[in-house]
Amino acid sequence: MQNINPRKRRMSRRFAMQAIYQWLLTGNELNYISRQFTVDEYARQMDVEFFHKILSGVLEHYAKLCDILSGVIAKDSDRSLEQVDPIERSILLLGTYEFAHCYESPYRVVINEAVELAKIYGAEESFKYINAVLDKLMPSLRPVEWRSSQTRADKSE
């Protein structure tokens, strides 16, 4: 099993979110954007393999991720996913991808990292929105973990 460095994973998420944001705004090719974030200066700070996995995964599964997010956002809001701020949309896409495809990342880590990104880069209260949306996705994208967390919560009461 690969040794996971939480600090490097955190930086990978940060750079991936910035790259997704850039892609949303510019539509530049994945290779072009990826090269900007994997120069030595940045590469030393992150898990480059994980960065490539999550960045390419979000772009590859973009339509499906948008469908998943649109379903949750439409239920609780009068705005569409396209109307969500690009920073928040980038964070939501990243978190949704990680929920659906990176089972080595515990769901609490995925949510916490997304909330932290929103606190750093998002609007003043956007972290609450990010938390609420990802929390609603949890039962459908990570059902086993969700049921397990519900069982533990019930036992502690």
Buried (B, 14 or more C-beta within 10 A) or exposed (E): EEEEEEEBBBBBBBBBBBBBBBBBEEEEEBEEBBEEBBEEEBBEBBBBEBBBBBBBBBBEBBEEBBEBBBEBBEEEBEEEBEEBBBBBBBBBBBBBBBBBBBEEBEBEBBBBBBBBBBEEBBEEEBBEBBBEBBEBBBEEBBEEBBEEBEEEEEEEE
